[in-house]
Amino acid sequence: MNLFDVYPINNITITKAKGSYVWDDKGDQYLDLYGGHAVISIGHTHPHWVKRIEEQLNKIAFYSNSIKIPLQEELANKLGKMSGKEDYQLFLCNSGAEANENALKLASFHNGRKKIIAFNKAFHGRTSLAVSATDNKNYIAPVNETENVIFLPFNDEQALEDAFKEYSNEISSVIIEGIQGVGGINVAENSFLKKIRTLCDEYGAVYIADSVQCGYGRSGKFFSHDFAGVNADIYSMAKGMGNGFPIGGIIIAPHIKPKHFQLGTTFGGNHLACAAALAVLEVMEEEKLMGNAVMIGNYLKEELEKIDVLQNVRGRGLMIGFDVPEELKGLKKNLLINQKIFTGEAKPNVIRLLPSLALKKRDAEHFIEAVKEEISLMQKA
Ligand SMILES: Cc1ncc(COP(=O)(O)O)c(C=O)c1O
């Protein structure tokens, strides 16, 4: 049997990882500023994370949600404290798409409505509703096509107001990434998020903060939507939540009250996943990783801004993007091949940085030097 190629791949086989580094099967070391797509939050194979999972594995790995799982309560408490949303309820699942799927569905159960507002360049996942709210025709199969999703320009308050006026009581929810990831690192303006809050309150719609990529401390705040100083009704999360162990979830504001069987899952919230997620929060707290994300993120942005040819350096904390001019479009590949540095990308010419929140200053400095060197080599060629 042949393997289905999920993505176009780099011809590299990684066999070992530690902190912000990975090694291939030939023993070559790479600096990882991509984090397997914003997943590695506390660093690869962090000893505390490994120990927590190992210890749990030797006790019990899985049992279904038909019994009490105290680790889930421990996780809910810790997550509530660290995110400042202590009065929210936690529902655990396995991925970002699944989290958004449940968020959109729950909003519809809550207000009995059907229409969803999403934004241009949004990415919310590959499952049916999540993909319908994703702004990419190539991902939407005919069966997922629906008139229930209204796409609006990002950060356009007037367009949002107009849509609420037009559809008023039909709008079930508004879903927005605090910082668009796949769309190319586009930061939602604070005033725009405030406007969403106001209009959702006015019209009885649910504000869903997709925090799958921009959440969990990556921006320097627990949820990047928090910069706006208003709360969302539901936050979805995954990626960094387990540092590579698959786990996702939504947290639900107290006025939304899901009933039994509206939400459900077999694997969600299993013992091993909870142990991994608790280890992540413990390390984030102990090592003050949100502070580190701000410090190293600011350093990277300042240094990138000094490199003339790179444009539009943007983002928050350790979620950074910049535009690469057409004549330097090989930069990402050259960083990987020549400098052994993984970065992320967004089409057409954006480099995305999504490293571990524990990235060290010396690694950030090394990256900046490598970028300068590769640019100067490309300019000479
Ligand atoms: C903002 C956002 N939402 C949802 C998802 C989907 O997450 P998953 O791939 O875990 O289903 C992603 C994945 O890249 C994402 O970036």
The ligand as an SDF file (V2000), in Angstrom:
LIG
                    3D

 16 16  0  0  0  0  0  0  0  0999 V2000
   -6.7490   28.7780   13.7290 C   0  0  0  0  0  0  0  0  0  0  0  0
   -6.8850   27.3120   13.5070 C   0  0  0  0  0  0  0  0  0  0  0  0
   -8.0680   26.7030   13.8000 N   0  0  0  0  0  0  0  0  0  0  0  0
   -8.2430   25.3770   13.6330 C   0  0  0  0  0  0  0  0  0  0  0  0
   -7.2260   24.5860   13.1480 C   0  0  0  0  0  0  0  0  0  0  0  0
   -7.4600   23.1090   12.9620 C   0  0  0  0  0  0  0  0  0  0  0  0
   -6.7550   22.3910   13.9090 O   0  0  0  0  0  0  0  0  0  0  0  0
   -6.4840   20.8120   13.7100 P   0  0  0  0  0  0  0  0  0  0  0  0
   -5.5260   20.6780   12.5750 O   0  0  0  0  0  0  0  0  0  0  0  0
   -5.9280   20.3830   15.0340 O   0  0  0  0  0  0  0  0  0  0  0  0
   -7.7950   20.1880   13.4310 O   0  0  0  0  0  0  0  0  0  0  0  0
   -5.9930   25.1620   12.8180 C   0  0  0  0  0  0  0  0  0  0  0  0
   -4.8930   24.3370   12.2660 C   0  0  0  0  0  0  0  0  0  0  0  0
   -3.9520   24.8120   11.6790 O   0  0  0  0  0  0  0  0  0  0  0  0
   -5.8210   26.5540   13.0020 C   0  0  0  0  0  0  0  0  0  0  0  0
   -4.6690   27.1600   12.6900 O   0  0  0  0  0  0  0  0  0  0  0  0
  1  2  1  0
  2  3  1  0
  2 15  2  0
  3  4  2  0
  4  5  1  0
  5  6  1  0
  5 12  2  0
  6  7  1  0
  7  8  1  0
  8  9  2  0
  8 10  1  0
  8 11  1  0
 12 13  1  0
 12 15  1  0
 13 14  2  0
 15 16  1  0
M  END
$$$$
